[in-house]
C-alpha cells in the first residue's frame, strides 16, 4: 500500500489525482488486478468522473455546495456538518480494475479526491493487488 499526500486549496474542491494513482499502479508491477483508492477522512471522499474538462469538477463543486449548504440547522459544534454529509454522499473509496499494467478507465474518466472541509493536507491510500486465478 502506498500513501499519497495532497494539499487542497479550497473548502470544496475536486482534485484530480489520476496521474498519481496511475504512477502507483505502474510502479507496483501488477499486470492484472485491482486498484483500491481510499481516503481515511470523515470530511473528504474519492470519486470517479470526467477529468478531460476541468469545468465538470468545478460544476460539481457548486452542485455539492447547493445540495448541502454550509450553514443550516446543524448541531455539530465544529461547524462542518455539511462537509460530513457531502463525504457520506460521495464515499471514502473506489475500486478500479487493472489490465495490462494500467488502470481500466473510460475515455474521459478520472479519479478525484473530493475535499469538503479544506484547505487541508489529505492522505490517499492506494493498494494494488494482482488477480488470483
trRosetta pair geometry for C-beta under 8 A, 3 or more apart (Angstrom, degrees):
i j d omega theta_ij theta_ji phi_ij phi_ji
1 125 5.7 -4 -178 -170 118 99
1 126 6.9 155 -159 78 65 42
1 127 4.4 -30 -102 -88 86 92
2 24 4.9 -154 51 -130 143 121
2 27 8.0 63 -52 78 155 128
2 125 7.5 153 80 -155 41 52
2 126 5.0 -19 63 63 91 96
2 127 7.8 168 20 -78 63 45
3 123 5.5 -29 -165 -159 105 106
3 124 7.2 141 -161 70 53 46
3 125 5.8 -26 -101 -99 70 65
3 126 7.8 174 -87 20 21 76
4 17 6.7 122 119 -164 157 128
4 20 5.2 89 -131 153 146 135
4 21 7.5 -74 -31 -71 154 64
4 24 7.3 -93 -54 -50 112 133
4 123 7.1 137 74 -162 52 51
4 124 4.2 -17 61 61 105 101
4 125 7.9 -161 21 -73 75 18
4 126 6.2 48 -15 -10 108 115
5 121 6.1 5 -176 -180 99 104
5 122 7.3 163 -152 82 53 42
5 123 5.9 -26 -98 -100 69 63
5 124 7.8 -169 -74 20 24 76
6 15 6.1 157 152 123 145 151
6 17 6.4 -92 -57 -97 154 117
6 20 7.6 -139 -70 -1 115 170
6 113 5.9 171 65 15 148 162
6 121 7.2 168 87 -154 35 59
6 122 5.4 -18 63 60 85 91
6 124 6.6 27 2 -8 112 115
7 119 6.9 33 173 178 82 106
7 120 7.5 -149 -145 108 59 31
7 121 5.1 -31 -96 -99 75 72
7 122 7.7 159 -95 16 25 73
8 13 4.9 162 -163 60 112 137
8 15 5.8 -123 -105 -41 88 139
8 113 7.2 -130 -74 109 113 122
8 115 4.0 91 -126 -76 166 167
8 118 3.9 -82 100 -122 125 153
8 119 4.9 -159 96 -138 75 69
8 120 5.7 16 41 47 106 62
8 121 7.9 -173 13 -87 72 25
8 122 6.4 41 -19 -7 107 116
9 13 6.3 109 53 -84 68 163
9 118 6.9 40 57 141 16 136
9 119 5.1 -4 -139 -105 18 128
10 13 4.3 125 57 -56 98 113
10 61 7.8 28 101 -156 139 145
10 115 7.1 129 75 93 67 128
10 118 5.7 67 88 85 32 121
10 119 6.2 43 -18 -69 13 89
11 70 7.8 8 146 -97 150 129
11 83 8.0 -105 177 -86 90 113
11 115 7.5 -173 153 129 23 101
11 116 7.4 6 156 179 69 33
11 117 6.7 -13 -160 -133 73 20
11 118 5.3 -170 -115 61 23 68
11 119 7.2 -70 -64 -36 41 54
12 61 4.8 136 128 -161 107 93
12 64 5.9 -177 -156 84 136 123
12 65 5.5 -136 7 -62 169 106
12 86 7.6 -82 -119 173 107 174
12 115 6.6 168 -145 96 26 75
12 116 5.7 18 -108 -122 75 53
12 118 7.4 -176 -44 32 18 100
13 61 6.3 7 -102 -109 30 131
13 114 7.8 173 89 -154 46 40
13 115 4.3 5 54 53 87 116
13 118 5.9 -33 17 35 115 149
13 119 7.8 32 2 -99 141 74
14 47 7.3 -53 -134 55 113 118
14 49 7.8 -30 -173 50 149 127
14 57 3.9 -142 79 -158 124 101
14 58 7.9 -124 40 -54 109 32
14 60 5.8 35 -28 80 149 121
14 61 5.8 -133 -5 -61 95 92
14 112 4.4 -4 -174 -174 93 141
14 113 7.5 159 -156 77 45 47
14 114 5.5 -12 -105 -106 75 70
14 115 7.6 -157 -72 24 28 75
15 112 6.2 135 63 -159 40 76
15 113 4.6 -15 61 58 103 97
15 114 7.9 -167 22 -76 73 25
15 115 6.4 47 -9 -11 111 111
16 19 7.6 56 134 3 97 90
16 51 5.0 109 -120 -143 125 127
16 54 8.0 -87 -27 -108 132 86
16 57 7.0 -94 -50 -69 93 155
16 110 5.3 -14 -140 150 102 142
16 111 7.4 102 -157 73 57 52
16 112 5.8 -41 -92 -98 46 78
17 20 4.9 -52 -173 44 79 116
17 21 5.8 79 128 -24 89 101
17 37 7.9 148 95 -156 127 139
17 111 5.4 -64 71 102 83 97
17 112 6.6 130 14 -124 86 24
17 113 5.2 68 -24 -20 131 96
17 124 6.2 99 177 -13 165 175
18 21 5.9 -64 -150 40 29 106
18 22 6.1 30 155 -21 68 108
18 51 6.0 -165 -19 53 142 173
18 103 7.9 -128 -160 53 87 159
18 105 7.6 31 -142 -84 122 168
18 110 4.1 -79 -52 -152 137 90
18 111 4.8 138 -84 32 68 83
19 22 5.6 -53 -145 36 30 114
19 23 6.5 37 153 -25 63 101
20 23 5.7 -49 -153 28 32 115
20 24 6.9 33 150 -18 62 100
20 124 7.7 93 108 71 133 140
21 24 5.7 -50 -154 32 38 112
21 25 6.5 39 149 -19 67 103
21 35 6.7 103 175 162 108 141
21 37 6.0 -25 -117 -91 136 128
21 96 7.9 75 150 37 138 146
21 103 6.9 50 119 -60 108 145
21 111 5.3 10 13 55 152 153
21 124 7.8 -78 -76 134 96 137
21 126 5.6 -178 -127 -114 79 141
22 25 5.6 -53 -149 36 35 113
22 26 6.3 36 153 -20 67 106
22 102 7.2 6 -144 -146 97 76
22 103 5.9 -92 -99 0 80 119
23 26 5.7 -55 -148 37 30 112
23 27 6.2 22 157 -12 65 110
24 27 6.0 -61 -145 43 28 106
24 28 6.3 40 153 -37 63 104
24 35 7.7 121 95 -143 109 120
24 126 4.5 70 110 110 169 146
24 128 6.5 171 133 -26 94 123
25 28 5.7 -51 -152 19 30 118
25 30 6.8 -80 -161 57 71 105
25 35 5.5 -43 -89 -89 111 138
25 98 5.8 -171 -152 -115 121 125
25 101 7.1 137 144 174 95 57
25 102 6.7 96 122 -131 136 30
25 103 5.7 -168 -22 -48 171 84
25 126 7.9 -94 -50 167 71 128
25 128 5.4 146 -113 -97 63 145
26 101 6.5 64 -116 163 58 101
26 102 7.6 20 -77 -94 82 64
28 128 4.0 -47 -106 74 174 142
29 101 7.7 -46 -160 -123 25 106
30 33 4.5 -59 178 24 129 135
30 98 5.5 49 115 113 114 154
30 101 6.9 149 90 -117 51 60
30 128 4.7 -154 12 149 146 114
30 129 6.9 100 -115 108 150 11
30 130 5.0 -151 -130 -78 97 72
31 98 7.5 149 127 132 18 105
31 99 7.8 15 154 -158 61 34
31 100 6.7 -9 -169 -122 76 14
31 101 5.1 -32 -118 -59 54 78
31 130 7.4 36 37 -126 69 96
32 98 6.4 171 -143 100 23 81
32 99 5.6 27 -114 -115 78 58
32 100 7.7 48 -74 -27 76 35
32 130 6.9 58 74 -155 61 69
32 131 4.8 -49 121 18 92 120
33 97 7.8 170 98 -160 31 55
33 98 4.7 -2 61 55 69 117
33 128 6.2 96 94 175 132 76
33 129 5.0 -160 180 96 129 51
33 130 4.5 -100 -75 -120 133 22
33 131 4.7 -156 -96 -30 59 69
34 95 5.9 -15 -171 -170 112 98
34 96 7.3 141 -162 74 61 40
34 97 6.4 -45 -105 -110 62 45
34 98 6.4 -145 -69 9 11 95
34 128 7.4 178 90 -148 45 50
34 129 5.3 -4 56 56 88 95
34 131 7.2 102 -18 -74 81 78
35 95 7.3 153 79 -159 51 48
35 96 4.7 -21 63 65 103 92
35 97 7.7 7 18 89 84 4
35 98 5.3 99 -29 -50 98 110
35 103 6.1 -53 23 -103 149 93
35 126 6.6 -12 -172 -167 97 92
35 127 7.3 160 -156 83 49 46
35 128 4.9 -14 -103 -101 77 81
36 93 6.5 -13 -172 -166 88 117
36 94 7.7 162 -155 84 46 48
36 95 5.6 -16 -103 -105 69 75
36 125 7.7 -12 112 113 96 91
36 126 7.1 160 82 -153 58 42
36 127 4.5 -4 53 57 107 96
36 128 7.7 -162 21 -73 68 36
36 129 7.6 30 -7 0 104 104
37 46 5.3 -154 121 164 108 159
37 93 6.3 157 85 -154 55 64
37 94 4.8 -3 57 56 106 91
37 95 7.7 -165 22 -76 73 31
37 96 7.0 28 -6 1 110 108
37 111 6.1 95 11 -164 178 140
37 124 6.4 -10 -166 -180 90 107
37 125 7.5 155 -155 82 39 55
37 126 5.6 -5 -104 -104 71 77
38 46 7.0 -128 -117 10 19 145
38 92 6.0 33 -156 141 75 90
38 93 4.3 -11 -100 -100 78 101
38 124 7.3 147 74 -165 40 59
38 125 4.6 -21 66 63 95 103
38 126 7.9 179 24 -75 70 35
38 127 7.7 9 8 6 111 103
39 44 5.1 -95 147 106 147 107
39 45 6.3 178 50 -138 135 18
39 46 5.1 154 -11 -36 111 103
39 92 5.4 -129 60 -159 76 76
39 93 7.4 -164 18 -73 64 56
39 113 6.5 118 -82 -134 140 90
39 122 6.5 -10 -147 175 115 120
39 123 7.0 146 -143 87 66 62
39 124 5.6 -34 -89 -107 81 68
39 125 7.5 176 -85 17 28 78
40 92 7.5 68 -89 -170 29 127
40 123 6.0 -11 38 79 101 115
40 125 6.6 58 -27 -12 103 118
41 44 4.0 31 85 36 133 104
41 87 7.2 -119 109 -132 83 145
41 92 7.5 172 53 -127 57 105
41 122 6.1 -61 -29 -137 151 101
41 123 7.5 148 -40 47 104 79
42 84 5.8 -6 150 -117 97 88
42 87 6.0 134 166 93 40 161
43 80 6.0 -14 -112 149 143 131
43 83 3.8 15 -149 145 109 118
43 84 5.8 -54 -93 -71 78 55
43 86 7.8 48 -160 62 63 97
43 87 5.3 -135 -135 -38 22 140
43 116 5.1 -130 172 75 78 97
43 117 3.6 5 143 1 142 134
44 87 5.9 26 39 -108 13 116
44 92 8.0 78 95 -119 67 76
44 113 6.4 -6 180 180 120 90
44 114 6.1 157 -167 83 65 62
44 115 5.4 -17 -115 -108 103 48
44 116 6.1 -175 -90 19 47 83
44 117 7.1 -102 -53 31 78 92
44 120 7.8 -121 -55 66 131 132
44 122 5.6 117 -100 -125 178 140
45 86 7.3 -134 -2 129 124 76
45 87 4.8 167 -46 -143 100 64
45 89 7.7 -108 -28 72 165 63
45 90 3.2 133 102 95 161 124
45 91 5.5 95 -155 66 120 36
45 92 5.8 -98 -127 -86 70 41
45 113 7.9 153 83 -165 38 48
45 114 4.3 -12 63 58 84 119
45 116 7.4 38 3 -14 91 118
46 90 7.2 147 45 145 26 115
46 91 7.2 -64 55 98 67 77
46 92 6.6 47 16 180 93 29
46 93 6.1 27 53 -114 123 19
46 94 5.2 -114 118 -8 112 104
46 111 6.7 -1 -175 -175 102 93
46 112 6.9 163 -155 85 55 52
46 113 6.0 -32 -101 -106 76 49
46 114 6.5 -166 -83 9 21 90
46 124 7.0 107 -87 -131 129 108
47 90 5.1 -83 -58 -158 112 108
47 91 7.5 113 -81 52 76 90
47 94 7.1 135 -122 -62 16 129
47 111 7.7 162 87 -155 37 51
47 112 5.1 -18 64 62 82 103
47 114 5.4 50 2 -39 109 126
48 94 5.7 121 -33 -138 106 151
48 96 7.5 134 -82 -81 143 112
48 105 7.7 -151 -156 -131 125 99
48 109 5.6 12 176 -166 106 105
48 110 6.9 177 -149 85 67 32
48 111 5.7 -30 -98 -99 78 59
48 112 7.2 165 -94 15 26 83
49 56 6.4 -158 137 140 115 127
49 57 7.4 146 86 -83 123 72
49 60 6.9 91 94 -56 170 159
49 109 7.1 -152 140 -134 6 65
49 110 6.9 -30 71 57 49 75
49 112 6.4 -20 33 1 96 129
50 53 6.2 3 138 39 122 86
50 56 4.5 33 78 66 111 176
50 108 4.4 -13 -127 144 86 116
50 109 6.9 -63 -93 -92 40 37
50 110 7.0 35 163 18 19 95
51 54 7.8 23 -165 -85 56 56
51 56 7.5 -114 -86 63 28 127
51 57 7.2 39 -115 -46 65 117
51 108 6.9 164 36 168 56 65
51 109 7.0 34 9 155 97 21
51 110 2.6 14 -12 7 142 146
51 111 7.9 -25 -45 21 144 35
51 112 7.2 177 -85 -59 111 98
52 107 8.0 -6 -43 133 138 78
52 108 4.7 -73 -5 -139 120 89
52 110 7.8 170 -32 -23 54 118
53 56 5.1 94 85 -15 92 100
53 108 8.0 -9 6 -158 85 121
54 57 5.7 -47 -162 35 56 110
54 58 6.3 56 143 -18 75 106
55 58 5.3 -57 -146 44 39 115
55 59 5.9 45 154 -25 71 104
56 59 5.7 -54 -147 36 28 112
56 60 6.4 27 154 -18 63 107
57 60 5.7 -56 -147 37 31 111
57 61 6.6 40 151 -26 63 100
57 112 6.5 172 -117 -113 115 145
58 61 5.7 -46 -153 26 33 116
58 62 7.0 29 151 -13 61 103
59 62 5.8 -59 -159 38 35 111
59 63 6.4 40 146 -24 68 104
60 63 5.2 -46 -145 31 39 117
60 64 6.5 41 156 -19 67 99
61 64 6.1 -55 -155 34 29 109
61 65 6.6 22 152 -13 63 110
62 65 5.7 -59 -146 41 33 109
62 66 6.2 29 157 -16 68 107
63 66 6.0 -61 -148 39 28 106
63 67 6.1 26 156 -20 66 110
64 67 5.8 -57 -142 37 29 110
64 68 6.4 -30 176 36 66 97
64 86 5.1 60 -170 -132 119 125
64 89 7.6 173 -126 74 98 144
64 114 7.9 148 -71 -171 163 119
64 116 7.1 -109 152 -109 143 105
65 68 7.3 -78 -132 66 21 63
65 69 6.9 53 173 -110 61 48
65 70 7.2 -9 -149 -36 88 88
66 69 7.2 5 -143 -71 24 78
67 86 7.9 120 80 -99 111 89
67 89 7.8 82 114 -99 144 172
68 72 7.8 -67 -172 -28 64 148
68 82 4.7 153 140 -150 102 87
68 85 4.8 -174 -144 96 152 129
68 86 5.4 -153 56 -62 144 87
68 89 7.6 -159 -23 -17 139 143
69 72 5.6 131 76 -57 96 101
69 82 6.4 -101 101 -106 29 140
70 82 5.1 -109 -113 21 38 159
71 74 7.8 -135 -161 15 39 109
72 81 7.2 -104 56 81 111 124
72 82 6.8 124 6 -68 120 102
74 79 7.7 118 91 -131 130 38
74 81 3.7 -168 -151 30 143 152
74 82 7.2 -101 -55 -38 153 72
75 81 7.5 86 44 -70 49 146
76 79 7.1 -149 101 -35 88 19
76 80 6.9 -78 111 56 133 54
76 81 4.3 151 27 -68 128 98
76 84 7.2 126 -48 9 171 142
78 81 7.9 140 67 -43 87 64
80 83 4.2 -20 173 24 98 123
80 84 6.5 106 121 -20 82 88
80 116 7.9 123 -177 124 104 91
80 117 5.0 43 -159 -117 139 122
81 84 5.6 -53 -153 36 40 112
81 85 6.3 40 151 -20 70 105
82 85 5.6 -55 -148 37 33 112
82 86 6.3 32 155 -19 67 106
82 116 7.2 -144 119 172 77 113
83 86 5.9 -53 -146 36 30 109
83 87 6.4 31 154 -19 63 107
83 116 3.9 151 -142 123 75 103
83 117 3.8 50 -144 -62 158 102
84 87 5.8 -57 -150 36 30 112
84 88 6.6 33 152 -21 64 103
84 116 7.9 -164 -29 104 22 137
85 88 5.7 -53 -152 32 32 112
85 89 6.6 35 150 -22 64 104
86 89 5.5 -52 -152 32 35 116
86 90 6.5 23 155 -11 67 107
86 114 7.3 -138 143 144 107 121
86 116 4.3 169 77 -118 132 150
87 90 6.0 -61 -145 42 32 103
87 91 8.0 174 168 -15 57 8
87 92 7.2 36 175 -73 98 81
87 114 7.4 167 -106 98 63 110
87 116 5.6 -133 -50 29 85 143
88 91 7.7 31 -174 -71 28 45
90 114 4.9 -120 -150 58 172 158
91 94 7.7 112 102 -62 118 68
94 111 6.5 -160 64 -130 153 105
96 103 5.1 3 139 -150 135 101
96 104 6.5 179 173 52 85 71
96 105 6.9 -7 -155 -72 130 81
96 111 7.4 -77 -42 -76 147 125
97 103 7.5 114 80 -161 51 53
97 104 4.1 -12 81 32 101 129
98 101 7.0 2 174 -136 103 14
98 102 6.8 166 -153 79 72 23
98 103 6.1 -44 -100 -95 70 42
98 104 6.8 -154 -90 -12 17 88
98 128 6.4 53 -38 -151 158 105
99 102 6.8 -32 72 60 55 72
99 104 5.3 50 15 -64 105 113
105 109 4.1 -150 -177 82 97 114
105 110 7.1 53 -167 -80 148 35
106 109 3.9 92 50 -17 85 119
113 122 6.0 149 -174 90 143 149
113 124 6.0 -101 -86 -73 118 127
115 118 4.2 18 164 -31 131 126
115 119 7.5 22 166 -118 151 46
115 120 6.9 177 -144 40 119 97
115 122 6.8 -138 -94 -34 100 145
117 120 6.7 22 99 -17 77 135
